[in-house]
Amino acid sequence: MKRAILTIGIALGAIHSLPAAAQDAAAGQRVFSQCRVCHVIEDNGRNGVGPNLHGVVGRKAASVASYSYSPAMKAKGEEGWIWTEENLNTYLENPRGVVPGTKMSFPGLKDETQRKNVIAFLKSQG
Ligand code: HEC
């Protein structure tokens, strides 16, 4: 019994000692299940309803050549819009507010922690 408690204690300690970014990414992976309906994130994965998101952090908007973006998203890319963490944060809160006319029919993540975590996950994939 004592041994079991000790083991649990060590396991919890290991979780707590994970770097903050890794913890956020793990939580973000769960949030990403909402995105997975439309997006894959695996390297060279096929586009779904939405474009592949592998390496999206730091990428220019509308830059997956094999994906057919809306004119609104293409214009955003031509404008030079980069998916920085900050830009992802505002987009994910309200996609249509940032890219009016986007065909991403996702209402947005209103919870700031969820956005932060999912961005940490996106960052860890690519
Ligand atoms: C209902 C389907 C759907 C869901 C759910 C969805 N998306 Fe999208 N997403 C799209 C579509 C479609 C586009 C292309 C938008 C366009 O061309 O206007 C897109 C575009 C994007 C882009 C821009 C990519 C680029 O290459 O410029 C990002 C970033 C993105 N989505 C992130 C997310 C994240 C993160 C989630 C989950 C929180 C999510 N999406 C949920 C359909 C979806």
Residues whose N, C-alpha, C, O or C-beta is under 5 A from the ligand:
A	BS01	HEC	Q34 C35 V37 C38 V49 G50 P51 K60 A61 A62 S63 V64 S68 Y69 S70 M73 G101 T102 K103 M104 S105 F106
